[in-house]
Amino acid sequence: MTHASATGKMRLDKWLWAARFFKTRSLAKTAIDGGKVHCAGQRVKVAKEIVVGDLLMIRQGFDKREVRVLALSEQRRGASDAALLYEETAASLAAREELSTQRKAGAAGFQPADHKPTKRERRQQQKFKDGF
């Protein structure tokens, strides 16, 4: 694993890409600009230099992760190597697991239709949504 420069600092977007949170640096930049990544509770910019020990909060879809930076790498490697760059906090793991079970329980009673709605059924659905 190639480590960052001797200063021990690295751009946030590059680290998120190397740690495999985002597929491209452009996606990482978009997430950071959109306020989906925080460092030590503060909204950050793309070029923020992170160091080992920083606590990051990363939101992706339904998931919200709190991770501590354990190492810096300028190269994107396999998933097993990328997992060595960070450690997710226990509270974050527990919260994600709880939300996952809630989502699964909410969808348990859902039964998709076995056919496409007819024109009449679509009109009835629209009428129901509009409040008669």
C-alpha positions as CSV (number, residue, x, y, z in Angstrom):
1,M,0.0,0.0,0.0
2,T,1.5,3.3,-1.1
3,H,1.2,5.9,1.7
4,A,0.8,9.6,1.2
5,S,3.6,12.1,1.3
6,A,5.9,12.6,4.3
7,T,3.6,15.2,5.7
8,G,0.9,12.6,6.4
9,K,-1.9,14.6,4.7
10,M,-4.1,13.8,1.8
11,R,-7.0,15.4,-0.1
12,L,-10.3,14.2,1.1
13,D,-11.7,13.4,-2.4
14,K,-8.7,11.3,-3.2
15,W,-8.9,9.3,0.0
16,L,-12.6,8.7,-0.4
17,W,-11.9,7.3,-3.9
18,A,-9.0,5.2,-2.7
19,A,-11.0,3.8,0.3
20,R,-13.7,2.8,-2.2
21,F,-16.6,4.9,-0.8
22,F,-17.1,6.3,-4.3
23,K,-16.3,4.9,-7.7
24,T,-14.7,8.0,-9.1
25,R,-13.1,11.1,-7.7
26,S,-15.8,13.1,-9.5
27,L,-18.5,11.3,-7.5
28,A,-16.6,12.0,-4.3
29,K,-16.3,15.7,-5.2
30,T,-20.1,15.9,-5.9
31,A,-20.9,14.2,-2.6
32,I,-18.6,16.6,-0.7
33,D,-20.0,19.6,-2.4
34,G,-23.5,18.4,-1.7
35,G,-22.8,18.3,2.1
36,K,-22.8,14.5,2.3
37,V,-19.3,14.3,3.9
38,H,-18.4,15.9,7.2
39,C,-15.1,15.9,9.0
40,A,-15.2,16.2,12.8
41,G,-18.8,17.4,12.6
42,Q,-18.0,20.2,10.1
43,R,-18.9,20.5,6.5
44,V,-15.8,20.4,4.4
45,K,-14.4,21.3,1.0
46,V,-13.0,18.9,-1.6
47,A,-9.4,19.8,-1.1
48,K,-9.6,19.4,2.7
49,E,-6.4,17.7,3.9
50,I,-7.2,14.8,6.2
51,V,-4.8,13.1,8.5
52,V,-4.8,9.7,10.2
53,G,-7.2,9.8,13.1
54,D,-9.8,12.1,11.5
55,L,-13.5,11.2,12.1
56,L,-15.6,11.4,8.9
57,M,-19.4,11.1,8.5
58,I,-20.3,9.9,5.0
59,R,-23.9,9.7,3.8
60,Q,-24.7,7.4,0.8
61,G,-28.3,6.7,0.0
62,F,-30.0,5.4,3.1
63,D,-26.7,4.7,4.9
64,K,-24.9,7.1,7.2
65,R,-21.4,5.9,8.2
66,E,-19.0,7.3,10.8
67,V,-15.5,6.2,10.0
68,R,-12.1,6.9,11.5
69,V,-9.2,7.3,9.1
70,L,-6.5,4.6,9.9
71,A,-4.2,5.0,6.9
72,L,-3.7,7.1,3.8
73,S,-3.2,5.7,0.3
74,E,-2.8,7.4,-3.0
75,Q,-3.7,4.3,-5.0
76,R,-7.0,2.6,-5.3
77,R,-6.6,-1.1,-4.5
78,G,-8.9,-4.0,-3.9
79,A,-11.8,-3.9,-1.4
80,S,-9.8,-5.9,1.2
81,D,-6.9,-3.4,1.0
82,A,-9.3,-0.4,1.1
83,A,-11.0,-1.7,4.2
84,L,-7.7,-1.3,6.0
85,L,-7.7,2.4,5.4
86,Y,-10.6,3.1,7.8
87,E,-12.6,1.7,10.8
88,E,-16.3,2.2,11.2
89,T,-17.4,3.2,14.7
90,A,-19.5,0.7,16.7
91,A,-22.4,3.2,17.0
92,S,-22.4,3.7,13.3
93,L,-22.6,-0.1,12.7
94,A,-25.4,-0.5,15.2
95,A,-27.4,2.4,13.7
96,R,-27.0,1.1,10.1
97,E,-28.1,-2.4,11.2
98,E,-31.2,-1.0,13.0
99,L,-32.2,1.1,9.9
100,S,-31.7,-1.9,7.7
101,T,-34.0,-4.1,9.7
102,Q,-36.6,-1.3,9.8
103,R,-36.5,-1.0,6.0
104,K,-36.8,-4.7,5.6
105,A,-39.7,-4.9,8.0
106,G,-41.5,-2.1,6.3
107,A,-41.3,-3.9,2.9
108,A,-42.4,-7.2,4.3
109,G,-46.1,-6.8,3.5
110,F,-45.5,-5.3,0.0
111,Q,-46.7,-7.5,-2.8
112,P,-46.0,-6.2,-6.3
113,A,-48.8,-6.4,-8.8
114,D,-48.8,-9.5,-11.1
115,H,-49.8,-7.3,-14.1
116,K,-49.6,-3.8,-15.5
117,P,-52.6,-1.7,-14.4
118,T,-55.3,-1.2,-17.0
119,K,-56.5,2.2,-18.2
120,R,-59.5,1.9,-15.8
121,E,-57.3,0.9,-12.8
122,R,-54.9,3.8,-13.5
123,R,-57.8,6.2,-13.5
124,Q,-59.1,4.8,-10.2
125,Q,-55.6,5.1,-8.7
126,Q,-55.3,8.7,-9.9
127,K,-58.8,9.5,-8.5
128,F,-57.8,8.0,-5.2
129,K,-54.6,10.0,-5.0
130,D,-56.4,13.2,-5.9
131,G,-58.9,12.7,-3.1
132,F,-62.0,11.9,-5.2
